[in-house]
Amino acid sequence: MIARSPDYLDELAATLPGTSLSLIADVTDEEAVTVTFGKIAKEFGQVDTLIYNAARGSFGSFLEMRPKDLSKNFEVNTMGLLYCARAVAPGMIEREAGSILVTGNTAATRGGAKFAGFAPSKSAARSLTQSMARELGPKHVHAAYLVIDGAVDGPFARNLQKDKPDEFFIKPDDIAQTIWHLDQQPENCWTSEIDLRPFGENW
């Protein structure tokens, strides 16, 4: 498990029994990513499954947003994915096995008003995943994109949506079950993209 903030990493690790290695790294730093995955390989061997869940967003009118915010979003949402995927893909190709699973949202499929600082970077990550899937598939490596269309249940989402009922939120455990299923799929029946949303979500 990799995160930039040590406090967040410790908090998250405490909720996940069995987490045996937590590493601090900034996914926008290619050298740091390389070093971090080197530590993972030394401890456990090559990575079997990469779940890329890092994300950054900024919202508001495109007329008012700071260009540097959009650039930073691309660094986290797209370039970080590239760095992490490049760190694990060679080993997967060599073994002819592995999964690169990327979480995203509907901003990757359409740009909404006030999403100009966010949607382009998520769309780029989706396109990057599609490109990787086409290149890696013949090498027996599975790449897939998850469109998570809804608020993921947790303190942050609950605080923002205090008036919403339980069924409004997507449960993290259920997302994890879907990711597990994707990782275990036989290569004759791979999913390349999947949408996850609560039954009450407007779409």
Secondary structure, DSSP 8 states (H G I E B T S, - for coil): -EES-HHHHHHHHHTSTT----EE--TT-HHHHHHHHHHHHHHH-S-SEEEE-------B-TTTS-HHHHHHHHIIIIIHHHHHHHHHHHHHHHHT--EEEEEE-GGGT---TTBTTTHHHHHHHHHHHHHHHHHHGGGT-EEEEEEE-SEESSHHHHHHTTT--GGGEE-HHHHHHHHHHHHH--GGG--SEEEE--TT---
